[in-house]
Amino acid sequence: MKRSSGLSVVIVILVAASGCASHKTASTPTSAAVGVASGCDPVRDHDAILMMSGTFDVDFEFEETRALAEGYELHETHQSGGSEVVIVLEESPSAISLQHVLLIAREGGPALPMKHWRQDWVFEDTSLLEFRGNRVWEHRTLSADEARCTWSQAVYQVDDGPRYESFGRFTYRTDGRAVWTSEETWRPLPRREYTKRDDYDVLIATNRHVIGKDGWTHEQDNQKWVLAEQHALVEERGLNTYRRVSLEDAEVARDFLVETGPFWADVRDEWQSQLASSELVLVRDKVKGTRLHLRLFMNAEEMSAAKPRTRRAYISDTIGRYVEPLDRLP
């Protein structure tokens, strides 16, 4: 199968050897399966998704553009950036998993790798996990007609827990760029704000990924929504720009995922099991004052070298403390 870089080959081989599966699967697209949808080209879409892998300089910008609540004052524009390596964890004709790894520059030595977010793509996916607010996620089933010729995108936190998921179609511009546009998507507060603000509960977003040979952008049209009062505070524009470059320390990211691969493969499997336990799932922010990603990050290297049974028992116990199946919305 076609892959976008040598980095991808190493990681795909590692995952295959570990027996790890993607968080879900879909049928392999065929011309007969998609012939009823005008302009449907899953092979072209698949190749566009793979173009989001590689090495990038990244800029993040979020600007509140219009107040929607009386008396609301726009916050300052948020800008940040860095270097990322985006590696193909798993790939089939109908499913792709991309792991982002940040490279943090250090004086006098190689960059420090840090596991970042992950995005999983599935063709004609009929099973979504959607955020409902108050740290609760709910399973949603799409009809075959709703899912026809669409790709779902599931985004995961740095601890591989859920963040948001939606679905949409690809279109193509005259300049050859691919554009995937999501349905309206509920998301938790972003990392840039969840420790600083408590005046809204949900980020309601429409996401667009615009992909070309020189890189890609993640464009967002957002509203910051208050659940109790059922109103929006403000509109926000987001633009994350990934410019394709050569990164001297890219091998550091690959080595990091090879070394900790067994651990994170088991983490993904455990999340799949935990999230399948109920139609509604609560994921706690902290347990005994500590966030889950800190517990996992501190032990990733040690547990990757541990016996599989020991590693899986630790992961199951640790994640299980943060997850609670529910029988109704709180």
C-alpha positions in Angstrom: 0.0 0.0 0.0 1.1 3.5 -0.7 2.5 5.4 2.3 3.7 9.0 2.5 7.1 8.6 4.1 9.7 6.2 5.4 8.7 7.2 8.9 5.3 5.7 8.3 6.6 2.4 7.1 8.4 1.8 10.4 5.4 2.6 12.6 3.0 0.6 10.5 5.3 -2.4 10.8 5.5 -1.9 14.5 1.7 -1.7 15.0 1.1 -4.8 12.7 3.6 -6.8 14.8 1.9 -5.8 18.0 -1.5 -7.0 16.8 -3.1 -3.7 17.5 -6.3 -2.7 15.6 -7.7 0.6 14.7 -10.4 2.0 16.9 -13.0 0.8 14.3 -13.1 -0.6 10.8 -15.1 -0.1 7.7 -15.6 -2.0 4.5 -13.0 -1.6 1.7 -14.3 0.9 -0.8 -15.0 -0.5 -4.3 -16.3 1.1 -7.5 -19.6 -0.9 -7.1 -20.1 0.3 -3.5 -19.7 4.0 -4.3 -21.1 4.1 -7.9 -24.4 5.6 -6.8 -22.8 8.7 -5.4 -21.9 11.3 -8.0 -18.2 12.4 -7.7 -17.4 9.9 -5.0 -13.7 8.9 -5.2 -12.6 7.2 -2.0 -9.1 6.4 -3.4 -8.4 10.0 -4.1 -9.8 11.0 -0.7 -7.5 8.3 0.9 -4.5 9.7 -0.8 -5.4 13.2 0.3 -5.6 12.1 4.0 -2.2 10.5 3.7 -0.8 13.9 2.5 -1.4 15.2 6.0 1.5 13.0 7.2 5.1 14.2 7.2 7.1 16.9 8.8 5.8 20.4 9.4 6.2 23.8 10.9 2.9 24.7 12.5 1.2 28.0 13.3 -2.0 28.1 15.5 -4.2 31.1 15.5 -7.6 31.6 17.1 -9.4 35.0 16.9 -12.8 35.8 18.5 -14.6 37.8 15.8 -18.1 38.7 16.9 -19.7 38.8 20.4 -23.1 37.1 20.5 -24.0 37.8 24.1 -24.8 41.2 25.5 -21.8 42.7 27.3 -19.3 40.1 26.2 -15.8 41.5 25.5 -13.7 39.8 22.8 -10.6 38.0 24.2 -7.2 38.5 22.8 -6.2 36.5 19.7 -4.3 33.3 20.6 -1.2 32.5 18.6 1.3 29.8 19.0 3.4 27.4 16.9 6.0 24.6 16.8 7.3 21.7 14.8 5.4 18.5 14.3 6.0 15.1 12.8 2.7 13.4 11.6 3.2 9.6 11.4 0.9 7.0 9.8 0.1 4.5 12.6 -2.2 2.3 10.6 -3.5 2.3 7.1 -6.0 0.4 4.9 -8.0 1.5 1.9 -10.9 2.5 4.2 -9.1 3.6 7.4 -6.1 5.8 8.3 -4.7 6.7 11.7 -2.3 9.7 12.0 -0.3 10.3 15.2 1.1 13.9 15.7 4.3 14.2 17.7 5.6 17.6 18.8 9.3 18.4 18.7 10.4 20.7 21.4 13.8 22.4 20.7 16.6 22.1 23.2 20.0 23.8 23.3 22.9 21.6 22.8 21.0 18.4 22.0 18.3 16.8 19.9 14.7 18.0 20.1 12.5 16.5 22.8 9.5 14.5 21.4 6.1 14.9 23.0 3.1 12.8 22.0 0.4 15.1 20.7 -3.1 14.5 19.3 -4.3 11.7 17.0 -6.8 11.7 14.1 -8.5 8.6 12.8 -10.3 8.6 9.4 -12.8 5.9 8.4 -14.7 5.7 5.1 -18.5 5.4 5.2 -18.4 5.1 9.0 -21.8 4.5 10.6 -20.6 4.6 14.3 -19.6 7.9 15.8 -18.7 9.0 19.3 -20.0 12.5 19.9 -19.3 15.0 22.7 -22.5 16.0 24.6 -21.0 18.4 27.2 -20.2 18.0 30.9 -17.4 15.5 30.0 -19.9 13.1 28.5 -19.6 11.3 25.1 -22.5 9.4 23.4 -22.5 6.8 20.6 -24.4 7.8 17.5 -25.4 5.5 14.6 -25.6 6.9 11.1 -27.7 5.3 8.4 -26.0 3.9 5.3 -27.5 6.8 3.3 -26.0 9.4 5.8 -22.6 7.8 5.6 -22.5 7.2 1.9 -19.3 8.7 0.4 -18.3 10.4 3.6 -15.2 10.0 5.8 -15.4 10.3 9.6 -12.6 12.0 11.5 -12.2 11.1 15.2 -9.8 13.3 17.1 -8.2 12.0 20.3 -6.4 13.7 23.2 -2.8 13.3 24.1 -3.8 10.4 26.4 -5.7 8.8 23.5 -9.0 9.6 25.2 -11.9 11.0 23.0 -12.0 14.6 22.0 -14.5 14.9 19.1 -15.8 13.1 16.0 -17.7 14.1 13.0 -18.1 13.2 9.3 -18.1 14.9 6.0 -17.3 14.7 2.3 -14.2 15.7 0.3 -14.4 18.2 -2.6 -11.6 19.3 -4.8 -10.5 22.8 -5.9 -9.3 23.7 -9.4 -5.8 24.0 -8.0 -5.9 20.4 -6.9 -6.3 21.0 -3.2 -8.6 18.6 -1.3 -11.1 20.0 1.1 -12.9 18.0 3.7 -15.8 19.8 5.5 -17.4 18.4 8.7 -20.9 18.5 9.9 -21.4 20.7 13.0 -19.3 19.2 15.7 -19.5 19.6 19.5 -16.1 19.7 21.2 -14.8 20.1 24.8 -13.0 23.4 25.7 -9.7 23.4 23.8 -6.4 23.0 25.7 -5.6 26.7 25.2 -8.6 27.6 27.4 -9.8 24.8 29.6 -7.5 25.8 32.5 -8.2 29.5 32.1 -12.0 29.8 31.4 -15.2 28.5 32.8 -17.7 30.8 31.1 -18.8 28.3 28.4 -19.2 24.6 28.1 -19.0 23.5 24.5 -17.1 24.6 21.4 -19.5 24.1 18.4 -17.3 23.9 15.3 -17.4 23.3 11.6 -14.0 22.0 10.6 -12.3 22.2 7.2 -9.1 20.5 6.2 -7.6 22.0 3.1 -4.8 19.7 1.8 -2.1 20.3 -0.8 1.4 19.1 -1.7 3.0 21.9 0.3 1.0 21.3 3.5 -2.4 21.7 4.8 -4.6 23.9 6.9 -7.2 23.1 9.6 -9.8 25.9 9.4 -12.5 26.3 12.1 -15.7 28.3 12.4 -16.5 28.1 16.1 -19.1 29.2 18.6 -18.6 29.1 22.3 -21.8 27.7 23.8 -23.3 27.9 27.3 -25.3 24.8 28.0 -27.3 25.9 31.0 -28.6 29.0 29.2 -28.6 27.6 25.7 -26.9 30.5 24.0 -23.6 31.3 22.4 -21.1 33.8 23.8 -19.0 34.6 20.7 -18.0 33.5 17.3 -14.3 32.4 16.7 -12.2 31.8 13.7 -9.4 29.2 13.9 -6.6 28.6 11.5 -3.9 26.0 12.0 -1.3 26.0 9.2 0.9 23.0 8.6 3.8 24.0 6.2 5.7 21.0 4.9 9.4 21.3 5.7 12.5 19.2 6.4 13.0 18.7 10.1 16.5 17.7 11.2 15.3 15.9 14.3 12.4 14.0 12.7 14.0 10.7 13.5 13.6 11.5 17.2 9.8 11.4 16.8 10.0 8.0 15.0 12.3 6.6 17.6 10.0 7.8 20.3 7.0 6.0 18.9 9.0 2.8 18.2 10.2 2.8 21.9 6.8 3.5 23.4 4.7 1.8 20.7 3.7 -1.3 22.7 2.4 0.9 25.5 0.4 3.3 23.4 -1.0 0.4 21.3 -2.4 -1.1 24.5 -3.7 2.3 25.6 -5.7 2.6 22.4 -7.1 -0.9 22.8 -8.1 -0.2 26.4 -9.9 3.0 25.4 -11.8 1.1 22.7 -13.0 -1.4 25.3 -13.9 1.3 27.9 -15.8 3.5 25.4 -17.7 0.5 24.1 -19.0 -0.3 27.6 -22.0 2.0 27.4 -23.9 4.3 25.1 -23.0 7.2 27.4 -19.6 7.5 28.9 -18.2 10.1 31.4 -14.5 10.8 31.3 -13.2 12.5 34.4 -10.8 15.4 34.1 -8.8 14.5 37.2 -8.6 11.7 39.7 -6.9 12.6 43.1 -5.9 15.9 41.5 -4.0 14.4 38.6 -4.9 14.3 34.9 -4.7 11.0 33.1 -2.1 12.1 30.5 0.4 12.8 33.2 0.0 9.3 34.7 0.4 7.7 31.3 3.3 9.9 30.1 5.3 9.2 33.3 5.1 5.4 32.8 5.1 5.0 29.0 8.7 4.1 28.6 8.9 1.8 31.6 5.6 0.0 30.8 6.6 -0.5 27.1 9.4 -2.7 28.4 7.2 -4.6 30.9 5.6 -7.9 30.3 2.4 -7.5 28.2 0.2 -8.8 31.1 1.7 -6.3 33.5 1.4 -3.5 31.1 -2.2 -4.2 30.2 -3.2 -4.5 33.8 -1.6 -1.1 34.6 -3.3 0.5 31.7 -6.7 -1.0 32.4 -6.6 0.0 36.1 -5.3 3.6 35.3 -7.8 4.4 32.6 -10.6 2.7 34.4 -10.4 5.2 37.2 -11.2 8.0 34.8 -14.1 6.4 32.9 -17.7 5.9 34.1 -20.5 4.3 32.1 -23.8 6.2 32.4 -27.4 5.3 31.8 -28.6 8.8 31.2 -27.2 12.3 30.6 -26.3 14.1 33.8 
